[in-house]
């Protein structure tokens, strides 16, 4: 009996220790505030995921235009990525986050007004998506670097994973709310609520008190930072490998979100409410991926783990392409986004660990540049779906993603050894 009790006690203690390790970053007060503000701000991001695709498809009936609006939202990453990294290295990350969310709030409320007034055109919607993407690029760069500032390098994976969990939590709630709002109150009300969520997120961010113990004490001038970025691309092969990896995953994997409105409307026949559910399950898969990566925080050979996640990302898309009905598609959407989230977190962490402390903004700027190639994949998958079908587009990109992982594993030995 005593042996059984001791065994049970050790198991409970081991489980408790594991849980504490998974949420260790929450011991920092500013990190808790950042986590809460991320949940609130990402309500708007989750709403964007549903409303932009649904509204453009409703206005045009074109799969290519669905790809175009997601491309418009992603295009600023390539344009402002370098600037966002240098500005983040130069200025207080908290100020950049607040200003970015103010811009997102103003744009959302502006689109709501245009919809209520009956003045919104396709081109104005595309322009709004582009401006939202630019503001989001600055916000994400500053937020991810600020996580490291608070928790330090030893707990960077845990901190980034937990912030990603906050992101996906907000996304789940926002996407579910948007599906219902579009159905019962129209897209104008959805944009109005989106703007209000950004306003609330701005208020929460004013509780952030400190720059972070790992924030650099000296900051490079912006021009010097940009010049050093290009020198780093030449000399830091690890950073270059990770940018290539980020771009490949973005073009062939993350572009699958373009197909969700088409699948909901034409294949699964579930309408905007069903699209909201699909998007919510997408975010649920991403949240589960956070726990998966956090549990593997102490694992070495993270480069090999990254390549494995990319290959499984492609496998998930192949399986989704074969889904005949909604509830068969759901677990594959969860699986795909588990792998997507895990891939994203590893890219964030490895890029920041590949440079010096005062250049981490530049590293995240590099990540923004990498995801700035998303329009290539979004346009490709949208027009491929229009020319063939959404199922064929998923199948083609899934196979290509597996091939990409194999090729990178073969040609980029530095990536394998990370």
PyMOL commands that set and color helices and strands:
alter all, ss='L'
color gray80, all
select helices_A, chain A and resi 2-22+24-27+29-60+63-90+93-117+122-151+153-184+187-205+222-235+237-252+254-267+271-295+302-321+326-353+357-371+374-387+390-411+413-416
alter helices_A, ss='H'
color red, helices_A
deselect
rebuild
show_as cartoon
